[in-house]
Amino acid sequence: MDAGKAIRNERIRQGMSQKELGIRLNVNNTYVCDLEKNRKYPSRKMAEKLAMALSTPYPVILMRSIELSDIPFQKRDTYKASLPAINALLASL
């Protein structure tokens, strides 16, 4: 699971710099960088602020952070088969 990568991808998708996201979160851009590199993890309150700043529900950010290696081996085929539907759902949000 790479939540930092999902946060970074969402920020970039919206054309936002780390500095701009930091301003929206009332933190410095170093903290945003640390989040994106998984050196820090957001508190529940910060996750809520992050979701609002990115206009994306935090569970959606977490869903986008799932990697194939996170899925138990015996369930990977099912995950791969359902991935197009999951991605379509996430893209529609």
Number of C-alpha atoms within 10 A of each C-alpha: 15 17 21 23 17 19 25 20 16 17 19 12 10 11 10 14 14 19 16 17 18 19 14 15 21 10 13 15 17 12 18 26 17 14 18 21 16 15 11 13 15 17 9 10 9 12 17 16 17 22 18 14 17 20 13 15 15 18 11 15 24 15 16 20 18 14 11 13 9 11 15 10 10 8 10 14 12 10 15 13 10 11 12 11 11 14 12 10 11 13 9 6 9
